[in-house]
Amino acid sequence: MRLRNLVFCLLMVIGTAAIPAVGVNIDIEIAPPRARTEVVPPSRSGYVWTPGYWRWEGRRHVWVPGHWMRERPGYYWVPERWVSKNGRHQFEPGRWERRQEDRERRHEERDRRR
């Protein structure tokens, strides 16, 4: 009986761990409130400020405050945002995007190698 309970618990943990890997689109009819005004602290070397945003938690919007995030050289942070279309509101998660000049330099290097 104990072994069966242990196996069951392990399967539950493994199954739960796989859930965050699945992408979830949030598309709702309730618009988020206006963004809160945040005082951005003084800059920190090696970090970028990501502004706060409204996160949907099943039945309501919850404010997630801004915070410092370690920078990625050659990239810039695109913050989380809500996009409104046809009376619905879709959440777009924040993401890192490569800087244009780095893209161009990589293409030039690739062309030189040819």
PAGUKE-839864 format. One line per field, with one value per residue: residue number from 1; residue in one letter; x, y, z of N, C-alpha, C in turn. Coordinates in Angstrom, 2 decimals. Layout:
// PAGUKE-839864
seq: c(NUM ...) $
type: c(A ...) $
n_c1: c(X ...) $
n_c2: c(Y ...) $
n_c3: c(Z ...) $
ca_c1: c(X ...) $
ca_c2: c(Y ...) $
ca_c3: c(Z ...) $
c_c1: c(X ...) $
c_c2: c(Y ...) $
c_c3: c(Z ...) $
// end
This chain:
// PAGUKE-839864
seq: c(1 2 3 4 5 6 7 8 9 10 11 12 13 14 15 16 17 18 19 20 21 22 23 24 25 26 27 28 29 30 31 32 33 34 35 36 37 38 39 40 41 42 43 44 45 46 47 48 49 50 51 52 53 54 55 56 57 58 59 60 61 62 63 64 65 66 67 68 69 70 71 72 73 74 75 76 77 78 79 80 81 82 83 84 85 86 87 88 89 90 91 92 93 94 95 96 97 98 99 100 101 102 103 104 105 106 107 108 109 110 111 112 113 114) $
type: c(M R L R N L V F C L L M V I G T A A I P A V G V N I D I E I A P P R A R T E V V P P S R S G Y V W T P G Y W R W E G R R H V W V P G H W M R E R P G Y Y W V P E R W V S K N G R H Q F E P G R W E R R Q E D R E R R H E E R D R R R) $
n_c1: c(0.82 1.93 3.93 2.41 1.10 3.34 4.27 2.04 2.12 4.59 4.00 2.07 3.62 5.43 3.65 2.57 4.82 5.18 3.25 3.83 5.33 3.62 2.22 -0.04 -2.75 -4.25 -7.33 -9.74 -12.87 -12.86 -11.49 -8.18 -7.40 -6.26 -2.75 -0.70 0.99 4.39 7.29 10.34 13.21 16.66 18.97 20.55 23.63 24.05 21.47 17.99 15.02 11.86 8.63 5.67 2.62 -0.77 -1.95 -3.97 -5.99 -7.86 -10.48 -10.15 -8.12 -4.77 -2.27 1.09 4.04 6.67 10.11 13.67 15.64 18.12 20.21 20.41 23.01 23.01 20.31 16.95 14.35 10.97 8.12 5.42 2.04 -1.35 -3.47 -6.05 -8.82 -11.57 -13.40 -12.33 -9.66 -6.35 -3.57 -0.13 2.81 5.88 9.10 12.40 14.09 16.25 18.63 18.50 20.90 22.67 21.59 22.01 24.82 25.44 24.39 26.08 28.54 28.00 27.63 30.20 31.61 30.82) $
n_c2: c(-1.20 1.27 1.59 1.85 4.28 5.97 5.76 6.85 9.50 10.34 10.24 12.24 14.51 14.53 14.86 17.38 18.97 19.09 20.77 23.68 23.85 23.93 26.17 28.84 30.56 33.59 34.86 37.07 38.72 40.81 43.85 44.84 46.87 50.35 50.80 50.85 53.62 53.55 54.11 54.16 52.66 53.88 53.18 49.96 48.49 46.03 45.10 45.20 47.13 45.81 46.71 46.88 44.92 43.90 40.80 38.03 36.19 33.94 34.94 37.58 40.56 40.89 42.87 42.83 43.80 45.94 44.98 44.37 42.75 40.46 41.53 40.54 40.33 41.82 41.63 42.92 43.74 43.02 44.15 42.56 42.63 43.68 43.06 44.50 43.42 43.30 43.48 41.74 40.70 39.99 38.44 39.07 37.56 38.76 39.05 38.29 39.95 39.92 42.47 44.76 45.66 43.64 41.48 42.29 42.37 39.65 38.57 39.81 38.68 36.00 36.19 36.92 34.60 32.94) $
n_c3: c(0.00 0.80 -1.13 -3.44 -2.90 -2.83 -5.50 -6.78 -5.78 -6.85 -9.59 -9.69 -9.07 -11.22 -13.35 -12.72 -12.96 -15.69 -16.64 -16.73 -19.08 -21.19 -23.46 -22.81 -24.00 -23.19 -23.51 -23.15 -22.24 -20.48 -19.94 -18.95 -16.04 -16.07 -16.42 -13.53 -12.01 -11.71 -9.78 -11.14 -10.01 -9.54 -12.24 -12.68 -13.16 -15.62 -15.54 -16.57 -16.43 -16.02 -16.63 -14.51 -14.80 -15.62 -14.63 -15.50 -13.37 -13.52 -12.57 -12.20 -12.64 -11.60 -10.17 -11.17 -9.92 -11.28 -11.96 -11.56 -14.00 -15.00 -17.62 -21.11 -23.17 -26.39 -26.75 -26.25 -23.91 -24.39 -23.03 -21.15 -22.35 -23.05 -25.75 -27.54 -29.41 -31.48 -29.30 -27.47 -25.28 -25.39 -23.89 -24.15 -23.45 -21.89 -23.55 -24.79 -27.39 -30.20 -30.79 -33.52 -34.76 -34.01 -35.36 -38.00 -38.04 -37.62 -39.99 -41.86 -41.12 -41.70 -44.47 -45.26 -44.72 -46.71) $
ca_c1: c(0.00 2.81 4.60 1.42 0.94 4.56 4.25 0.99 2.63 5.62 3.33 1.42 4.67 5.93 2.59 2.47 6.02 5.08 2.24 4.33 5.93 2.57 1.86 -1.45 -3.21 -5.31 -8.18 -10.90 -13.70 -12.70 -10.28 -7.40 -7.43 -5.13 -1.49 -0.37 2.19 5.47 8.52 11.43 14.41 17.85 19.43 21.53 24.50 23.83 20.06 16.99 13.77 10.67 7.53 4.57 1.52 -1.92 -2.02 -5.30 -5.97 -9.11 -11.69 -9.83 -6.77 -3.92 -1.10 2.43 4.91 7.89 11.28 14.92 15.94 19.47 20.17 21.00 23.74 22.54 18.85 16.21 13.15 9.66 7.30 4.09 1.02 -2.66 -3.86 -7.51 -9.25 -12.96 -14.05 -11.66 -8.36 -5.41 -2.32 1.11 3.87 7.13 10.08 13.65 14.27 17.61 18.77 18.62 22.30 23.28 21.10 22.72 26.23 25.47 24.18 27.31 29.55 27.62 27.88 31.66 32.08 30.40) $
ca_c2: c(0.00 2.44 1.70 2.36 5.70 6.65 5.83 7.80 10.85 10.65 10.52 13.55 15.52 14.55 15.45 18.80 19.64 19.23 21.76 24.99 23.80 24.12 27.58 29.11 31.85 34.19 35.66 37.32 39.88 41.83 44.65 45.11 48.27 51.15 50.45 51.66 54.43 53.01 54.88 53.27 52.93 54.21 52.05 49.03 47.96 44.61 44.76 46.02 47.25 45.35 47.39 46.07 44.63 43.20 39.38 37.46 35.03 33.18 35.75 39.00 41.02 41.09 43.65 42.27 44.99 45.92 44.47 44.31 41.45 40.46 41.78 39.58 41.10 41.65 41.52 43.90 43.16 43.49 43.86 41.96 43.61 43.21 43.56 44.48 43.21 42.83 43.36 40.75 41.16 38.86 38.71 38.68 37.52 39.45 38.20 38.90 40.00 40.29 43.83 44.81 45.77 42.32 40.66 42.71 41.94 38.20 38.32 40.21 37.65 34.82 36.45 36.91 33.22 32.22) $
ca_c3: c(0.00 0.85 -2.42 -4.39 -2.59 -3.25 -6.96 -7.14 -5.49 -7.84 -10.86 -9.56 -9.14 -12.59 -14.18 -12.41 -13.47 -17.14 -16.98 -17.16 -20.41 -22.18 -23.63 -22.59 -24.49 -22.39 -24.39 -22.30 -22.58 -19.45 -20.17 -17.74 -15.61 -16.53 -15.76 -12.37 -12.14 -10.89 -9.72 -11.55 -9.22 -10.33 -13.05 -12.12 -14.20 -15.92 -15.37 -17.24 -15.68 -16.72 -15.94 -13.99 -15.74 -15.05 -14.95 -15.31 -12.46 -13.54 -12.45 -12.01 -12.95 -10.43 -10.55 -10.96 -9.94 -12.09 -11.26 -12.31 -14.57 -15.57 -19.07 -22.04 -24.20 -27.77 -26.75 -25.47 -23.32 -24.84 -21.86 -21.24 -22.72 -23.47 -27.07 -27.67 -30.79 -31.61 -28.00 -26.63 -24.82 -25.40 -23.19 -24.81 -22.44 -22.19 -24.24 -25.24 -28.85 -30.60 -31.29 -34.98 -35.19 -33.84 -36.47 -39.22 -37.92 -37.84 -41.42 -42.56 -40.84 -42.45 -45.89 -45.45 -44.66 -47.93) $
c_c1: c(0.87 3.49 3.64 1.18 2.15 4.59 3.20 1.47 3.69 5.00 2.63 2.46 5.19 4.90 2.45 3.65 5.93 4.12 2.83 4.93 4.90 2.22 0.36 -1.77 -4.33 -6.05 -9.49 -11.68 -13.51 -11.38 -9.50 -7.55 -6.25 -3.89 -1.25 0.89 3.22 6.65 9.65 12.67 15.60 18.38 20.50 22.34 24.24 22.40 19.19 15.74 12.64 9.47 6.46 3.48 0.39 -1.93 -3.44 -5.19 -7.35 -10.37 -11.43 -8.39 -6.03 -2.66 0.18 3.38 6.14 9.07 12.50 15.14 17.34 19.39 20.79 21.70 23.24 21.02 18.24 14.90 11.90 8.69 5.98 3.09 -0.28 -2.99 -5.37 -7.89 -10.67 -13.62 -13.44 -10.26 -7.45 -4.10 -1.15 2.21 5.10 8.13 11.32 13.67 15.67 17.61 19.04 20.08 23.03 22.85 21.87 24.17 26.34 25.31 25.43 28.41 29.26 27.92 29.40 32.20 31.75 31.40) $
c_c2: c(1.27 2.67 2.30 3.86 6.51 6.82 6.86 9.24 11.26 10.99 11.89 14.67 15.65 15.21 16.94 19.56 19.88 20.36 23.10 24.99 24.05 25.59 27.77 30.48 32.34 35.15 35.85 38.53 41.04 42.56 44.82 46.57 49.03 50.74 51.39 52.48 53.87 53.97 53.91 53.63 53.30 52.97 51.24 48.45 46.46 44.16 45.67 46.02 46.73 45.92 46.41 45.89 43.94 41.76 38.90 36.22 34.40 34.01 37.24 39.29 41.27 41.82 42.92 43.46 44.81 45.42 44.50 42.88 41.53 40.61 40.61 40.37 40.77 41.54 42.70 43.25 43.83 43.14 43.18 43.03 42.90 43.86 43.41 44.35 42.63 42.58 42.34 41.27 39.94 39.29 38.21 38.70 38.31 38.49 39.01 38.85 40.49 41.71 43.80 44.84 44.43 41.38 40.98 42.24 40.44 37.86 38.69 39.17 36.37 34.99 36.42 35.49 32.45 32.36) $
c_c3: c(0.00 -0.50 -3.46 -4.15 -3.04 -4.76 -7.42 -6.92 -6.49 -9.19 -10.84 -9.70 -10.56 -13.51 -13.96 -12.97 -14.97 -17.53 -17.42 -18.56 -21.51 -22.26 -23.48 -23.13 -23.59 -23.28 -23.65 -22.78 -21.61 -19.65 -18.87 -17.33 -16.21 -15.75 -14.58 -12.66 -11.18 -10.92 -10.04 -10.73 -10.12 -11.05 -12.33 -13.27 -14.37 -15.79 -16.22 -16.39 -16.55 -15.96 -15.46 -15.04 -15.00 -15.56 -14.66 -14.43 -12.39 -13.51 -12.32 -12.44 -11.64 -10.90 -10.20 -11.03 -10.81 -11.26 -12.17 -12.79 -15.18 -17.09 -19.85 -23.12 -25.60 -27.88 -26.01 -25.02 -23.89 -23.72 -22.17 -21.63 -23.08 -24.81 -27.18 -29.14 -30.76 -30.26 -27.07 -26.31 -24.68 -24.77 -24.01 -23.75 -22.87 -22.82 -24.58 -26.76 -29.15 -31.15 -32.79 -35.43 -35.03 -34.96 -37.75 -39.20 -38.15 -39.31 -42.23 -42.36 -41.63 -43.93 -46.20 -45.46 -45.94 -49.02) $
// end
